[in-house]
Amino acid sequence: MKRRCTLWNIGIGCLIGSAIATTLGIAHHSFSAQYDADKPITVRGWVTKVEWTNPHTYFYLDVEDNDNGVSEWAFEMGSPIVLQRFGWTPRSLEIGDQVEVEGYLARDGSQIVNAASVLVLGSGLRLQAMSAPPTN
C-alpha cells in the first residue's frame, strides 16, 4: 500500500512541530531573560520539594521571613545531566534537609532564584548548581 503525502498531512505535521518548538522555547530561556546577575542572594531554608526534570531541575524551600512566618521559594538549577557532572544525584537533596543557597534573584523580584551553589547544612555537602555563569 502506498502512502500519499497530502497537503493535509503536511499541514498537521507543521502544526505539531510548531507546538513542540513553542513549548520548548518557553520552557528553556537564557539566564539574563529571567534572572539579574546584579542581584546575588543567599537564602536558607528547608527543602519541601525536588523536581529532577529537563530542561531544568527545580527545588523548593520553606524560608522563615522577618515576621516569623514562612514563605515558599523556588530555585532553578541546570539540567539533570549537567548536575550529575557536578556530582549531584536525584537524592542529593531530601525533603526536610536544611540548605543554604547562593544564587541570583529573578528580575521581577519574585521568590524565584537561579541557584549557583547549594550547601546541605547537615552534611556539609556543597554542590555547584548552574550550567553557565550569569551574564548581563
Secondary structure, 3 states (H helix, E strand, C coil): CCCCCCHHHHHHHHHHHHHHHHHHHHHCCCHHHHEEEEEEEEEEEEEEEEECCCCCCEEEEEEECCCCCEEEEEEECCCHHHHHHCCCCCCCCCCCCEEEEEEEEECCCCCEEEEEEEEECCCCCEEECCCCCCCC
